[in-house]
């Protein structure tokens, strides 16, 4: 039995060594798997970190875009209001110009009529001077001519005052209408 003992001990020792070696290999493999898993976990954690950073940046960019969109919309609305005001002002100016043109045409026609009246008065003066058998004296003729001229001047002055007053009223209205 003594012989079996040493062999048995040897056998147990060999099995124990084999078992220890096997456990060391399993331990190394497990250690290697743990290192690989930790490395992968660290890699995934880093990727997750960068995904979070990208997500935060995307949210910030979306917020900036949302604000820019709102600013653009308010700018468009403001410009549309300004355009409407400008169109209204342009329309008022065009009406005022039309009125001004009509007034200028009326004044030109009035001036033409006045010139014709003065020509008639000149012709009347010439005719009166040429009349030798007239019953009026020269001083009476001058007075008549002067009265006609003064009457024409008074009528013209009255018309132009009326026109100027209308223009002043029109300017006041336009000033009140403009924003």
Secondary structure, DSSP 8 states (H G I E B T S, - for coil): -HHHHHHHHHHHHHHHHHHHHHHHHHHHHHHHHHHHHHHHHHHHHHHHHHHHHHHHHHHHHHHHHHHHHHHHHHHHHHHHHHHHHHHHHHHHHHHHHHHHHHHHHHHHHHHHHHHHHHHHHHHHHHHHHH-SS-SS-HHHHHHHHHHHHHHHHHHHHHHHHHHHHHHHHHHHHHHHH--
